[in-house]
Amino acid sequence: MHQKMIDELNQRILHDYDNTAGIIVMKKGKMYYENYFNEASVNSSMHIFSVTKSIVSICIGIAIDKRYIKGVQEKVLNYFPDYKIKKAEKTIQNVTLENLLTMTAPYKYIFAPYTKHFSSEDWVKSSLDYLGGKKAIGTFRYTPMIGPDILTGILTRTTRQSVYDFANENLFEPLGIKVEKTMILKDKEEHMKYHKAKETSVWIMDEQGTNTAGWGLSLSTRDMAKIGQLYLNEGVWENKQIVSSDWIKESTSEHSRWEKQNLGYGYLWGITKNGFAAVGDGGNVIYCNKEKELVIAITGYFKPRCKDRIDLIEKYIEPLFIE
C-alpha cells in the first residue's frame, strides 16, 4: 500500500474523528496497520462503553459451553428464585436470556431512570424491577445501561464467581488481556470522571460486587483486536477452544433488528453488511469482515454524538486493505 494513502487516512482521522485513541487493522491474523492519536499509546486502556455488552455475550457463551447455564431459552426468573414479583405481573415471567441478548425484552420505563438506578445498591435487582410491563416480548428495544446487568447477575449466580474473575480465567488470561481491577463508583461525579478518563484499566461493579454488562469495562486497542481475531478464528486461540464456534455463529447471526439504526442484531453483537461488530460510545468498535478475514479495532475517548466509526471503516479503512 502506498504511504500516501496511509497519510491521507491519518489526516482524515485527525480532522474528522478527533477523539480517536487507537486503530488497528489485522488481515488473516497479521497486523497491517497500527496507529495512535491524541497522546494514546499501545499501552493505553480506556472505557469501551457498549463494547462491554459483546464481551459479556462471550462470557455467556463460555458459561453455556461449560454448562453453568442451560441455554438461551431459559427463563430469566429461573435464576432469581428469591425475586418476588407482583401477582398481576405476568410478562416478566416469560422473558428469556435470548430476549436480553437480542434486546427484545420489554421494560416498564419510557425514559431511563438513571439517577434512581445508579443510586441503588443492587443494579441487578433494579433492572429486574424495571423488566416486563405491558409491552409485548419480542419487539426490539435497545437498553444501553438498565437491563443488561441481569446477564452479569446470572453469570455471577451460576458460576459462583464475579464476572471479572470468570472473564479473567476463561477469556482475558488466555488471550493475554490484562484488566487491572474492579471499581465501585460512589456518586455521579465519579461516574462522569470515569466516562471521561483517558487512562483506566478496570471493570465497574455495583455494591453487591456484580460487574456491569452494558458499559464499564476498559480495554486497549490491541485487546479489542484480539477479541475480534478470536471470533474470526471461530473461538480458537493458540490451539485452544476459548468459546465454541456454535456460540460465535449464533451470536453473530441476526435474531432481531434495530430499525432506527438499520442494523441487524445478534446476541449483543451488531450485524454489518460484511460481518459483525461490537459498537460503543466514543467511537469504540470491534469490526470483523468474515469473507476478507479482516479485523479492525478502534478505541476512542468519550465525546457526545461522535461521528459513526462503521461509516469510517466501510468508506475509508476497509477498502485500503481489501484486494
C-alpha positions in Angstrom: 0.0 0.0 0.0 1.3 3.4 -0.9 2.3 5.6 2.1 0.4 8.5 0.6 -2.9 6.6 1.2 -2.0 5.9 4.8 -1.1 9.6 5.3 -4.4 10.6 3.9 -6.2 8.2 6.2 -4.3 9.6 9.2 -5.2 13.2 8.3 -8.9 12.3 7.9 -8.9 10.7 11.3 -7.2 13.7 12.9 -9.6 16.1 11.2 -13.0 14.3 11.2 -12.6 11.8 14.1 -10.7 13.9 16.6 -11.4 11.8 19.7 -9.8 8.7 18.3 -7.2 7.0 20.5 -6.1 4.0 18.5 -6.7 2.0 15.4 -5.5 -1.5 14.4 -6.2 -3.4 11.2 -5.5 -7.1 11.0 -5.8 -9.3 8.0 -5.6 -13.1 8.1 -4.2 -12.8 11.6 -1.4 -10.4 10.6 -1.2 -6.8 11.7 -1.2 -4.4 8.7 -1.8 -1.1 10.4 -1.5 0.2 14.0 -1.6 3.9 14.9 -2.3 6.0 17.9 -3.7 9.6 18.3 -4.2 12.2 21.0 -1.3 11.0 23.1 -2.6 7.5 23.3 -0.2 4.6 23.0 -0.1 0.8 22.6 -0.5 0.5 26.4 -3.5 2.9 26.7 -6.6 1.2 28.1 -9.9 3.1 28.2 -13.6 2.8 28.8 -15.1 0.9 25.8 -18.7 1.7 26.7 -21.2 -0.7 25.0 -18.5 -2.9 23.5 -18.7 -4.3 27.1 -22.0 -5.9 26.0 -20.3 -8.1 23.4 -17.7 -9.2 25.9 -20.5 -10.2 28.3 -22.1 -12.1 25.4 -18.8 -14.1 25.0 -18.9 -14.9 28.8 -22.5 -16.1 28.4 -21.4 -18.4 25.6 -18.5 -19.8 27.6 -20.8 -20.3 30.6 -23.2 -22.3 28.3 -20.2 -24.3 26.9 -19.2 -25.1 30.5 -22.9 -26.0 31.4 -23.2 -23.4 34.1 -26.2 -22.1 32.1 -28.5 -24.5 30.2 -29.2 -22.3 27.2 -30.7 -19.0 25.9 -34.3 -20.3 26.1 -34.1 -20.4 29.9 -36.5 -18.1 31.6 -34.6 -15.2 33.4 -36.5 -15.7 36.6 -35.3 -19.3 36.9 -32.0 -17.8 38.0 -33.6 -15.5 40.6 -35.9 -17.8 42.6 -35.8 -15.3 45.5 -37.0 -12.4 43.4 -40.6 -11.5 44.3 -42.9 -10.3 41.5 -46.3 -8.7 41.8 -49.3 -11.0 41.3 -50.5 -9.1 38.3 -47.1 -9.1 36.6 -47.1 -11.8 34.0 -44.8 -10.5 31.2 -41.6 -10.8 33.3 -42.2 -14.5 33.9 -41.8 -15.3 30.2 -38.7 -13.2 29.4 -35.7 -15.4 28.4 -32.0 -15.0 28.2 -32.3 -14.7 24.5 -34.7 -11.8 24.9 -32.0 -10.0 26.9 -29.3 -10.9 24.4 -31.3 -9.7 21.4 -32.7 -6.6 23.1 -36.3 -7.9 22.7 -37.2 -7.8 26.3 -39.8 -5.1 27.4 -39.2 -2.6 30.2 -41.6 -0.5 32.3 -39.8 2.8 31.9 -40.2 5.3 29.0 -37.2 7.4 29.8 -34.3 5.6 31.5 -34.3 6.4 35.3 -30.5 6.6 35.5 -30.3 8.5 38.8 -32.6 6.2 40.7 -31.0 3.1 39.2 -27.4 4.0 39.8 -28.1 5.3 43.3 -29.4 1.9 44.2 -27.0 -0.6 45.8 -28.1 -3.6 43.6 -28.2 -2.9 39.9 -29.4 -6.4 39.1 -32.5 -6.1 41.3 -33.1 -2.6 40.0 -33.0 -3.9 36.4 -35.4 -6.8 37.3 -37.8 -4.2 38.9 -37.9 -2.4 35.5 -38.2 -5.6 33.4 -41.6 -6.5 32.0 -44.6 -4.3 31.9 -47.4 -4.0 29.3 -45.3 -4.1 26.1 -45.0 -7.4 24.2 -41.9 -9.6 24.4 -40.1 -9.8 21.0 -40.1 -6.2 20.0 -36.6 -4.7 19.7 -35.8 -2.1 22.4 -32.2 -1.1 22.9 -31.4 -0.7 26.5 -27.9 0.7 26.9 -27.4 0.5 30.7 -30.5 -0.5 32.6 -31.3 -4.1 31.9 -28.1 -5.8 30.7 -26.9 -6.2 34.2 -29.4 -9.0 34.6 -27.0 -11.1 32.5 -24.0 -10.4 34.7 -26.2 -11.2 37.7 -27.0 -14.6 36.1 -23.3 -15.2 35.4 -22.4 -14.4 39.0 -25.1 -16.7 40.4 -24.4 -19.7 38.1 -20.6 -19.6 38.1 -20.3 -18.5 41.8 -17.6 -16.1 40.7 -17.6 -12.4 39.9 -17.8 -11.9 36.2 -14.4 -10.2 36.4 -12.9 -13.4 37.8 -14.8 -15.6 35.3 -13.7 -13.5 32.4 -10.1 -13.3 33.6 -9.9 -17.1 33.9 -11.7 -18.1 30.8 -11.2 -15.3 28.3 -8.8 -12.5 29.2 -5.8 -14.5 30.5 -5.8 -17.0 27.6 -5.7 -14.0 25.2 -3.1 -12.1 27.2 -5.5 -9.4 28.2 -5.0 -7.6 31.5 -7.8 -5.7 33.3 -6.1 -4.5 36.5 -9.0 -4.3 38.9 -12.7 -3.8 39.7 -14.1 -0.5 40.9 -17.2 0.9 42.6 -18.4 4.4 41.5 -19.7 6.1 44.6 -21.6 9.1 43.1 -22.4 11.0 39.9 -19.1 12.8 40.0 -17.2 9.6 40.0 -19.3 8.3 37.1 -18.6 11.3 35.0 -14.9 11.2 35.9 -14.7 7.5 34.8 -16.5 8.2 31.5 -14.1 10.9 30.6 -10.9 9.2 31.9 -8.2 8.8 29.2 -6.3 6.0 31.0 -8.1 3.4 33.0 -8.0 -0.4 33.4 -11.0 -1.5 35.4 -14.3 -3.3 35.3 -17.0 -1.3 37.1 -19.3 -3.2 39.6 -22.1 -2.3 41.9 -22.0 -2.5 45.7 -23.1 -6.2 45.6 -20.0 -7.0 43.6 -21.8 -7.6 40.3 -19.9 -6.3 37.2 -21.6 -4.1 34.7 -22.9 -5.6 31.5 -23.9 -2.7 29.3 -20.8 -0.5 29.9 -18.0 -0.1 32.4 -15.1 -2.2 31.0 -11.8 -0.8 30.0 -9.6 -2.4 27.3 -6.7 -1.4 25.0 -6.9 -1.3 21.2 -4.8 -4.4 21.0 -7.2 -6.1 23.4 -10.1 -5.3 21.2 -8.3 -6.6 18.1 -7.6 -9.9 19.9 -11.3 -10.3 20.7 -12.1 -9.7 17.0 -9.5 -12.2 15.9 -10.8 -14.8 18.4 -14.2 -14.5 16.7 -12.8 -14.8 13.2 -10.8 -17.9 14.4 -14.2 -19.5 15.4 -13.3 -19.3 19.1 -9.8 -20.8 18.9 -6.7 -19.0 20.3 -3.3 -20.6 20.2 -4.8 -24.0 19.5 -7.2 -23.8 22.4 -11.0 -23.5 22.1 -11.9 -20.5 24.2 -15.6 -20.3 23.2 -17.5 -22.7 20.9 -17.8 -22.0 17.2 -21.6 -22.7 17.6 -21.9 -19.8 20.0 -20.0 -17.5 17.7 -22.2 -18.5 14.8 -25.4 -17.9 16.8 -24.3 -14.7 18.5 -23.2 -13.1 15.2 -26.4 -14.1 13.3 -29.3 -11.7 13.0 -32.0 -12.5 15.6 -33.6 -9.1 15.8 -33.4 -5.7 14.1 -32.6 -2.2 15.3 -34.7 -0.3 12.8 -33.6 3.1 14.0 -30.0 2.3 13.2 -30.9 0.0 10.2 -28.8 -2.6 12.0 -29.3 -6.3 12.4 -28.7 -7.6 16.0 -27.3 -10.9 17.2 -26.5 -11.7 20.8 -25.2 -8.3 21.9 -23.3 -8.0 18.5 -24.4 -5.8 15.7 -24.6 -7.4 12.2 -23.0 -5.4 9.4 -23.1 -6.0 5.6 -19.7 -7.7 5.7 -19.8 -9.4 9.0 -20.4 -8.2 12.6 -19.3 -5.6 15.0 -19.2 -4.6 18.7 -20.0 -0.9 18.9 -19.7 1.5 21.8 -20.0 5.3 22.5 -16.8 7.3 21.9 -16.2 5.5 18.6 -15.1 2.2 20.2 -15.5 -0.6 17.7 -14.5 -4.2 17.1 -15.3 -4.8 13.4 -15.0 -8.2 11.6 -15.2 -8.9 7.9 -15.6 -12.6 7.7 -15.0 -13.1 4.0 -11.9 -11.0 3.9 -10.6 -12.2 7.3 -10.3 -8.6 8.4 -10.4 -7.2 12.0 -10.5 -3.5 12.6 -10.3 -2.3 16.2 -10.9 1.4 17.2 -10.7 2.9 20.6 -11.8 6.5 21.4 -12.2 9.0 24.2 -15.7 10.0 25.3 -17.3 12.5 23.1 -21.1 13.1 22.8 -22.5 12.4 19.4 -19.2 11.5 17.8 -19.1 10.5 14.1 -20.0 7.0 13.0 -17.0 4.7 13.0 -18.7 2.0 11.0 -19.0 4.6 8.2 -15.3 5.5 8.7 -14.4 1.8 8.4 -16.5 0.9 5.4 -15.7 4.0 3.4 -12.1 4.8 4.2 -10.3 2.0 6.1 -11.7 -1.3 4.8 -11.1 -0.5 1.1 -7.4 0.1 1.7 -6.9 -3.4 2.9 -9.2 -5.4 0.6 -7.5 -6.7 -2.5 
